Amino acid sequence: MQYQKEIAQTEEYDVVVCGAGVAGFAAAVQSARLGARTALLERYGMPGGVLTVGGNNEIGLFYRGSRQIISGIGWELVQRLKVKGWANIPEFDEKYDHSQQNVIVNGPMAAAEMDAMCMEAGVVLLYHHTLCDAIADKGHICAVLAAAKPEMRMICGKYFIDATGDADLTAWSGGETQLGDGEPTRLQPGTLRFYWSGYVLSDVDKRQTEDSFRKGLETHELERSDYWSQEGSPYAVFAADGNNINHIPLNGADSLSRTRAEIEGRRSVARLAAWARRRVSGAEHIQPIACAPEVAARESRRVVGDHVITVEEYTQAVSYPDGVCYSYYPIDLHVHGEQTLYNISVREGAVPQLPYRALLVRGTDNLLAVGRCASGDRLAQSAFRVKASCMAMGQAAGCAAAMAADQGKTLRELSAEELCDMLKRQHAIVPEK
């Protein structure tokens, strides 16, 4: 069957960013601030991705110990939220575990502040635009197609940034991608954020909760993945307000897998609610009042870039001649069916770098990829996928695309040294050479 349809075409932009998660947000703001005509496409009605839509309102890591390693647009967002009372910034010190070094923000207010920063910069916001294809010829993208109302739209551009998280733009434009380690069933599980009411935390006894959780597993009222961490306490089901509680099998690059995940995520919340009402003292009247609109993915497709960051390079903090930003987080692989994390620490005192070449997509000439789909092996990706790192590489990509547009250069002709100089002028922290 063949299908033809005339599609409305927008004006041509210098830079088109697909995906308004924290990486795409930073890329779009940076590009627009440098004078590039910039459009930001997003399938939801708000920016922020996992931070806002996904409900995981923790941002890490801007510091290693007391040393700040990521600044720029991401840190500006945090400071703006702090001034308004919407961000809790911890004490940054090596004596604290990395898990205690996240900045906690109010999700809805973070989305509002990202809106404001985009509009102040002159970004054209195209929310409720679902990317569905790309028009490309021999690795050169001319336009992307988005399902929108009242009609499908064609958004033309000179340079494109894939911030979809699942490398959708790369896949549709003919760029090279990888999926996990080649076996979709071994992808990291996702998590569905949910929110409770109807109980007072101080009325819930931790030991009784742990005992009743074990009984719930024995009677098959619960599944182990309903609270995934064996090292923690199921008390977190109540104390963490549904944040990072469950493990749901998910391939974010497959809509049928996503469908199954959403159904299973809600089943998991329903099991926990029924168990809590039946077996947990103090939670007899608990009410699930909301869930995030989707299971948040940790891993799906990654692009194959001009350079693939390896776990050895990351943990040893290799210095690259084209390093454009830092990233700091331990290797943090979640495995479905396992209740512990596969962690590898970064070399003592060192801070990993991300090279510009890992953002350049092999097989394309005007496309950069940022966020969790940037070019690295599975283990490296499990660390650099965190939000502050995504913001830093997003800002670097937005800067590169805007500079290339201004200078009439290809992305590969752009000097990494000039890129870093511009990033410093934009208040970003770049690796020391």
Secondary structure, DSSP 4 states (H G I P E B T S, - for coil): -------EEEEEEEEEEE--BHHHHHHHHHHHHTT--EEEEESSSSSBGGGTTS---EE--SEETTEE---HHHHHHHHHHHHTT-EEPPP--TTS-GGG-PEEE-HHHHHHHHHHHHHHHT-EEEET-EEEEEEEETTEEEEEEEE-SSS-EEEEEEEEEE-SSS-HHHHHHT--EEETTS-GGGSPPBB--EEEES--GGGS-HHHHHHHHHHHHHTTSS-GGGS--SSS-TTHHHHTTTTT---B---TT-HHHHHHHHHHHHHHHHHHHHHHHHH-TT-TT-EEEEE-SSPBPS--EEE-BSS-B-HHHHHTT---TTEEEE----EEE--TT-SS-EEEPPPTT---EEEGGGTBBTT-SSEEE-GGGSSB-HHHHHHHTSHHHHHHHHHHHHHHHHHHHHHT--TTTS-HHHHHHHHHHTT------
